[in-house]
């Protein structure tokens, strides 16, 4: 666990992000949520839970029952789409794509988890994570992301060409 916290500190030092880098862990059910995990009082979109964790430093636990986002619920296997057009309309109305062709391509290319395989997700600031992450999420500008890659290449002694 400490190596993940150290990685978070290194990312914060190099990138200086405005919000915390996140550790994200898929869990079978809410019994796997760490102690003192905050749960939403009402339905919440997964991206909103991530924003709360990024900005306030809280560890959040979200299950399919907590999810207010049809797209995330389908992608995480918490809900089945009624039909393909439902998800396409969700992406169009939500402003994720410009038109129906874009929505069809997006639906075709979204990788979804197997229904019922995962019951929830834990989202925690990486520097004080309570879970070993499946994914690390960092919100940073392009400039800062390139700086991070360059720093890592230099540390490893590799050539780094950034243009």
C-alpha positions in Angstrom: 0.0 0.0 0.0 2.9 2.4 0.8 4.3 2.1 -2.7 1.0 3.5 -4.1 1.0 6.3 -1.6 4.6 7.2 -2.6 3.5 7.1 -6.3 0.8 9.6 -5.5 3.3 11.9 -3.8 5.6 11.6 -6.7 2.8 12.4 -9.2 1.7 15.4 -7.1 5.3 16.7 -6.9 5.9 16.4 -10.6 2.4 17.4 -11.9 1.2 19.8 -9.2 -2.4 18.9 -10.1 -5.2 21.1 -8.7 -6.9 18.0 -7.3 -5.8 14.6 -5.8 -4.7 11.8 -8.1 -7.1 8.9 -7.4 -6.8 5.2 -6.6 -9.8 3.3 -8.1 -10.6 -0.2 -7.1 -13.4 -2.5 -8.3 -15.0 -4.6 -5.5 -17.5 -7.5 -5.4 -19.9 -5.7 -3.0 -20.0 -2.9 -0.4 -18.6 -5.3 2.3 -15.2 -4.7 0.7 -15.4 -0.9 1.2 -12.7 0.2 3.6 -13.6 1.6 7.0 -14.9 5.2 7.0 -15.7 5.0 3.3 -18.3 7.7 2.5 -21.5 6.7 0.7 -23.8 9.0 -1.3 -27.0 9.9 0.5 -28.8 9.9 -2.8 -28.0 8.6 -6.3 -24.8 10.1 -7.8 -23.1 9.8 -11.1 -19.8 8.0 -10.9 -17.9 11.1 -12.3 -19.5 13.2 -9.5 -18.1 10.7 -6.9 -14.7 11.0 -8.5 -14.9 14.7 -8.4 -15.8 14.7 -4.7 -12.8 12.4 -4.0 -10.5 14.5 -6.1 -11.5 17.8 -4.6 -12.2 17.0 -0.9 -9.9 14.0 -0.4 -12.7 11.7 0.7 -12.8 7.9 0.1 -16.0 7.2 -1.7 -17.8 3.9 -2.3 -20.4 3.6 -5.1 -22.5 0.6 -6.0 -24.9 0.0 -8.8 -27.7 1.0 -6.6 -26.0 4.4 -5.9 -25.3 5.1 -9.6 -27.4 7.8 -11.3 -25.5 7.5 -14.6 -27.0 5.1 -17.2 -23.7 5.1 -19.2 -21.6 4.2 -16.2 -24.1 1.7 -14.9 -24.0 -0.2 -18.2 -20.2 0.1 -18.6 -19.7 -1.3 -15.0 -22.2 -4.1 -15.6 -24.6 -2.8 -13.0 -27.4 -2.4 -15.6 -28.3 -3.9 -19.0 -29.2 -1.5 -21.8 -32.8 -1.8 -22.8 -31.6 -1.5 -26.4 -28.7 0.0 -28.3 -30.5 3.2 -29.1 -31.0 4.0 -25.4 -27.3 4.3 -24.8 -26.8 6.2 -28.1 -29.5 8.7 -27.0 -27.8 9.0 -23.6 -24.5 10.0 -25.3 -26.2 12.5 -27.6 -28.4 14.2 -25.0 -25.4 14.3 -22.5 -23.3 16.1 -25.1 -20.7 13.3 -25.3 -21.0 13.1 -29.1 -22.2 15.5 -31.9 -24.5 13.2 -33.7 -26.0 9.7 -34.1 -23.0 8.4 -36.1 -20.7 9.4 -33.3 -23.0 7.8 -30.7 -23.1 4.5 -32.7 -19.3 4.4 -32.9 -19.0 5.2 -29.2 -21.4 2.5 -28.2 -19.6 0.0 -30.5 -16.2 0.8 -28.9 -17.2 1.0 -25.2 -15.8 -2.0 -23.3 -18.2 -3.0 -20.6 -17.5 -5.2 -17.6 -19.5 -8.4 -17.3 -22.9 -7.9 -15.7 -22.8 -8.8 -12.1 -19.0 -9.3 -11.9 -18.4 -6.2 -9.9 -20.8 -4.7 -7.4 -19.1 -1.4 -6.7 -16.1 0.8 -6.9 -13.9 2.5 -4.2 -12.4 5.9 -5.1 -9.7 7.2 -2.9 -7.0 9.9 -3.0 -3.8 8.0 -4.0 -1.6 9.6 -1.4 -3.7 8.2 1.4 -5.3 5.3 -0.4 -7.0 2.6 1.6 -7.1 0.2 -1.4 -4.6 -1.3 -3.9 -5.9 0.3 -7.1 -6.9 -1.3 -10.3 -6.6 2.1 -12.0 -4.9 5.3 -11.1 -6.6 8.5 -12.4 -4.8 11.8 -12.6 -6.5 14.9 -14.0 -3.7 17.2 -15.4 -3.1 19.6 -18.2 -1.3 18.4 -21.3 1.7 20.4 -20.4 2.0 18.8 -17.0 1.3 15.4 -18.3 4.2 15.7 -20.8 6.4 17.0 -18.0 5.6 13.9 -16.0 6.5 11.6 -18.9 9.7 13.5 -19.5 10.7 13.3 -15.8 10.0 9.5 -15.7 12.1 9.0 -18.9 15.0 10.9 -17.4 14.8 9.0 -14.1 14.9 5.7 -16.0 17.8 6.9 -18.3 15.7 6.7 -21.4 15.6 9.0 -24.3 12.7 11.4 -24.3 11.5 13.4 -27.2 8.4 15.5 -26.5 7.1 17.7 -29.3 
